[in-house]
């Protein structure tokens, strides 16, 4: 958390870290030791999981973590939220025939997750990449100050699922155009 001594002068408290071992995938990651933040994230992920499970024959799904900063409301205009980074994980639901296939899939998934985490860490370590440090009066425009023990960047999580897609030329072109515009 940020502790301001006077405007423009602050110190940042230390945050504990924890190793987390995934249950079904050979993957371990480090997270901030904040039960309140962990609870929020777990609720969002559980909602995504439940949506995937409740959908009849889900073909795929995606969950996104968006980091944003706010701009104060001006006269008649509401406060504006501007995303500065979005991470999206796209999932294809697979049906595997046997335990051997499941084990191979788990190993590949663990490797892919590790690769993505290293890539994100590399990008986030560039200091020009994140929003500039706010002064005390603007702290809540960049950081979420609602948690008792941490102040993460403002974020929101969204998810959606889709059924199996029958690929046609039209569907493929729409997906290509949509993915191109998303860049």
C-alpha positions in Angstrom: 0.0 0.0 0.0 1.0 3.6 -0.6 1.8 5.8 2.4 1.9 9.5 1.6 4.1 11.7 3.8 3.1 14.8 1.9 1.9 15.5 -1.6 4.4 14.0 -4.1 6.3 12.1 -1.4 5.3 8.5 -0.6 6.6 5.1 0.5 5.3 1.8 -0.6 4.7 -0.9 2.0 6.0 -4.4 1.4 3.6 -7.2 0.3 4.1 -10.8 1.1 4.2 -13.4 -1.7 3.0 -17.0 -1.8 3.7 -19.9 -4.1 0.6 -21.6 -5.4 0.5 -25.1 -6.8 -2.3 -25.8 -9.3 -4.4 -28.9 -8.5 -4.8 -30.4 -12.0 -2.0 -28.9 -14.0 1.7 -29.1 -13.4 2.1 -25.4 -12.8 3.3 -23.3 -9.8 3.0 -19.5 -9.7 3.7 -16.7 -7.3 0.8 -14.5 -6.0 0.5 -11.6 -3.7 -0.4 -12.8 -0.1 -3.7 -11.1 0.1 -6.7 -13.2 1.0 -9.2 -10.4 0.1 -7.8 -10.0 -3.4 -7.5 -13.8 -3.8 -11.2 -14.1 -2.8 -12.3 -11.6 -5.5 -10.3 -13.4 -8.2 -11.5 -16.9 -7.1 -15.1 -15.7 -7.3 -14.7 -14.4 -10.8 -12.9 -17.6 -12.0 -15.5 -19.8 -10.3 -18.3 -17.9 -12.1 -16.5 -18.5 -15.4 -16.1 -22.2 -14.6 -19.7 -22.5 -13.6 -20.8 -20.8 -16.8 -18.7 -23.2 -18.9 -20.2 -26.2 -17.0 -23.8 -25.0 -17.2 -23.7 -24.3 -20.9 -25.0 -27.1 -23.1 -22.1 -28.4 -25.2 -19.8 -25.4 -24.7 -17.2 -25.3 -27.5 -15.0 -22.5 -26.1 -14.8 -19.7 -23.7 -12.6 -16.8 -22.8 -11.9 -14.8 -19.7 -10.3 -11.4 -19.7 -8.4 -9.4 -17.1 -8.5 -5.7 -18.0 -6.4 -3.0 -16.2 -7.7 0.5 -16.5 -7.3 4.0 -15.1 -10.1 6.5 -14.4 -10.4 10.1 -15.5 -12.4 12.3 -13.2 -16.0 13.2 -14.1 -16.2 16.6 -15.7 -19.3 18.8 -15.4 -21.9 16.8 -17.4 -19.7 14.0 -18.4 -19.4 10.8 -16.2 -16.0 9.4 -15.0 -14.2 7.7 -17.9 -12.4 4.4 -17.6 -9.5 3.9 -20.1 -8.0 0.4 -20.4 -4.2 0.3 -20.6 -3.8 -3.5 -20.8 -6.1 -6.5 -21.4 -5.0 -10.1 -20.9 -7.3 -12.7 -22.4 -7.2 -16.5 -22.0 -9.1 -18.4 -24.7 -10.1 -21.9 -24.0 -11.3 -24.7 -26.3 -13.2 -27.4 -24.5 -11.7 -30.8 -25.3 -13.0 -34.3 -24.8 -10.1 -36.7 -24.1 -10.4 -40.4 -24.6 -8.2 -41.7 -21.8 -5.9 -40.8 -18.9 -2.8 -40.8 -21.0 -4.2 -38.1 -23.3 -5.3 -36.1 -20.2 -1.8 -36.3 -18.8 -0.2 -35.1 -22.0 -2.7 -32.3 -22.2 -2.0 -31.2 -18.6 1.8 -31.1 -19.3 1.3 -29.0 -22.5 -1.1 -26.7 -20.6 1.5 -26.2 -17.8 4.2 -25.3 -20.3 1.9 -22.8 -22.1 0.9 -21.2 -18.8 4.5 -20.8 -17.8 5.4 -19.3 -21.1 2.5 -16.7 -20.9 3.4 -15.8 -17.3 7.1 -15.2 -18.2 5.9 -13.0 -21.2 3.6 -11.0 -19.0 6.3 -10.5 -16.4 8.8 -9.4 -18.9 6.4 -6.8 -20.3 5.2 -5.5 -16.9 8.8 -5.0 -15.8 9.2 -2.2 -18.3 8.6 1.0 -16.3 7.2 2.9 -19.3 4.4 0.3 -19.7 2.3 1.0 -16.6 0.5 4.3 -15.8 2.6 7.0 -14.2 2.5 7.1 -10.4 -0.4 9.3 -9.2 -0.3 11.9 -6.5 -2.2 11.3 -3.4 -5.5 12.9 -4.5 -5.5 10.8 -7.7 -4.5 7.4 -6.1 -7.9 5.9 -6.6 -7.8 6.8 -10.3 -5.0 4.2 -10.9 -5.2 1.9 -7.9 -8.0 0.0 -6.2 -8.0 1.3 -2.7 -10.9 -0.9 -1.4 -8.8 -3.8 -0.3 -7.5 -3.7 3.3 -4.1 -5.1 2.6 -3.1 -4.3 -1.0 -3.7 -1.7 -3.6 -3.6 -3.4 -7.0 -4.1 -1.5 -10.3 -7.7 -1.0 -11.1 -9.0 -4.1 -12.9 -12.1 -5.8 -14.0 -12.7 -9.4 -15.1 -15.1 -10.5 -17.8 -15.9 -13.8 -19.4 -18.0 -15.4 -22.1 -18.6 -18.8 -23.6 -19.5 -20.0 -27.1 -20.9 -23.2 -28.4 -19.2 -25.3 -31.0 -18.7 -23.3 -34.2 -19.3 -24.8 -37.6 -16.6 -23.3 -39.7 -17.6 -21.8 -43.0 -15.9 -19.3 -45.2 -18.2 -16.6 -43.9 -17.6 -17.5 -40.2 -13.8 -17.7 -40.8 -13.8 -14.3 -42.5 -15.9 -12.7 -39.7 -13.5 -14.2 -37.1 -10.5 -13.0 -39.0 -11.8 -9.4 -39.3 -12.9 -9.4 -35.7 -9.5 -10.6 -34.5 -7.7 -8.1 -36.7 -9.8 -5.2 -35.4 -9.1 -6.4 -31.8 -5.4 -5.8 -32.3 
